[in-house]
Amino acid sequence: MKLIVGLGNPGERYQKTRHNIGFMVVEQFLKDFESAKKTVWANEIKFKSDIVEFTWQPKHGVIEKVVLAKPKTYMNNSGLAVSLLTTYYKLPPSDMWIIHDELDLPLGSMKIRLGGSSAGQNGVDSIINTLKTDKFWRFRMGIGVSHDHNTIGKHMIDKAEDYVLGSFSGNQKSKASALIKRGAKAIATALEEGLDKAMNRFNTK
């Protein structure tokens, strides 16, 4: 079984913000997954999340149950929803994939990795602190931009908070759209062929 969690903030106000790219990627993945096209997100109060459950049948290999989740706890408390989900499904952290925005990567880039620090991403930080481990998979979706030859990151936190809660604008929209589609394909590849293949194919060099 795999638990795939997109991070973001609930509500219309945040729907199209950079911080919600994790939501956007899992939503795109669900749209692309043919047998789930008529599936709708269910508001599961016990998980403090919207979730979808389905089975994934790879071309080679065994059927696997997949749970997609979008926490409704707001980004800074993502760990609460994730803890409720992993406890209920009795999942080890290594079977959990977190899809989230990453300021320290330029817009359009992506890195899949196991473990490591939160790099200032508050949702990931909350998950690490709640689960007491960093050994889960992250799909890090780059939303950073160059500013005076530096990427906006945690070292520019005042501007960063405004930036992540803003919407993609201008020529960023096409890059963001392409990244969302790549993220969805990366999830499908990881389910179909494994995470190593997904890293080789989708990690930005």
N, C-alpha and C positions, 0 to 999 in steps of 0.2 A: 504494500500500500504506500501511496505517496500523498503527502499533504503539501499543496502548493498555495502559498499565501502571498497575495499582492498587498503591498502596504500603501496606505493613503489616509485621507480624512473623509469621513462620511458627509453627505449633504451637498446640495446643489452649489453652494457657495464655493466649494473646493473642487468641484467635478473636473474642471479642465486645467487645474494648476499643475505645475511641474512636479510638485510633491506627490501627485496622484498617479504618476506613470506606472506604478506597480499595479494599481487597480486597472488601468487602461490595458496593460499587457495581458492580464488574466482574462479580462473581458474579450479581448481580441482572440486569444487562444480558444475560448469557448465558442466564439462565432465560427472559427476556422474548423473546429472539430465537428465533422458532419453529423454524427449520430447524436450530438447534443444541441443541434440548432434550435430545437423546440424546447430546450431545457431553460428554466427560469431560476434566478437566484432566490433562495429561501432565506427569510430573516429568522435565524436561529438564536433566540434570546439566550439560551443556555450557553452558547458559544460567544455571545456578544459579537456576532459576525453574520454576514450574508454568505451562504455556502451553496455549493452544487456538488453532488456526488454522482459519479458515473464509473463505468468500467472501460479500461483501455486494452484493446486487443492488438498487440504488435503483430507485424507480419511474421516474425520469428520470435517465439517465446510464449510465455504464459500470460493469461489475462491478469490485469492488476487493477485494484480499486484505486480511484483517484478522488481526492477531495480538494476542490478549489475553495478558497476563503478570502473574504475581504473584511477585515476587522472593522467594527464600528466604534472602537474605543478611542479614536483619534490617534494620530501617529505616535505621540509620546507615551501612550499606554498600550502599544501593540502587544507587548509581552503578556498582558493579562489574557487577551483573546487567544493567543498562540498557546499559552499554558493550558487553558481550558480545552482546546482542541487536541493537543498532544496527550493530555491525561485521559480524555474520553476514549480516544482511538488507540491508546497504549503504544504510541509511536516513539521510537528513538529519534533524537535530533537529526541523525544522518538521513532519515527518510523525509525530512522537511526541506522544502525549497522556498526561500524567501525572495520575492521579486520587489526591488526597491530602486528609488532614485539615488544617484551618486553624484554629488557635486564635484568630487575630485577627479572625475572622468569627463572629458569633453562631450558635448552633445553629439549623439549618434553612435558613440562607442559603447561597448558592452564587455563585461568580464564575468565569467562564471567561476566561482571558487568555493572551496570548503574552508570554513573557519576564518580566523583573523579578527582584527579589531573592527569596531563599528565605523571607523573613519569619520566620526562625528554625526553619523546618521541616527537621529533620535529613536526611530522605530527599531532599528537593529540593536541599538544600545539597550532599549527596554527589553527586547527579547533575550539578549545575553544576560542581563541582570536578573530577569525573572527565572529563566531556565538554569542559570548558573553554569552555562557552557556556551562556547562559541562554535561548537562542532556541528553546524548545520550549513546547508548549501545556500549560497546567495547568487542571484542573477542581478548584477549591479548595472543599472541602466544609466549611462552618462547623460547628465543634463547641464554640465558646467559650461562656462564660456570664458574666453580669454578677456582679460581686462588689464591693460598695461603689461602685457606679456605674462600675466599670472592667471591661473585658473581660480575663479571664485571658489572658496572652500571655507573650512571652519576657521581659518586664520582671518577671514573677513566676515565674521559671524553676523554683525549687524546688517550688512547688505545681503548676506546669504539668506537670512530669514525672510526678508522681503522678496528676494529672488525666487525662492522655492515655492512661495505662496502666490506668485504671479503666473500668468498663463503664457504659453508659447506664443510668440508674436513674429510677424514678418517672415523672414526666410527660415526661422526656427521651426515653423509649423511642418514643413515638408520633411525636415530632418527628424523631427519627433515622430511623425507618422511612420516613416521608414523604420525607425528604431522600435516602435511598438510592434510592427509586423515582424521584424527580426526576432524580437523577444518571444513572441508567440511561436514562431517557427523553432526557436531554440528549445522551448519547453517540449514541443512535439518531438523533436529530434532526441532529446534526453530521455523521454519516455520510450521512444521506439528503439533507439540504438545505444542508449547509455550516456552518462554524463561526460565521459572522456571524449566521445565522438562530438558531443555538443560543444565542449570547450574548444576542441581542435577546429571546428567549423565556424563558430560564432564569436570566440574571444577576439577582441581587437588587438592587433599586433602592436 
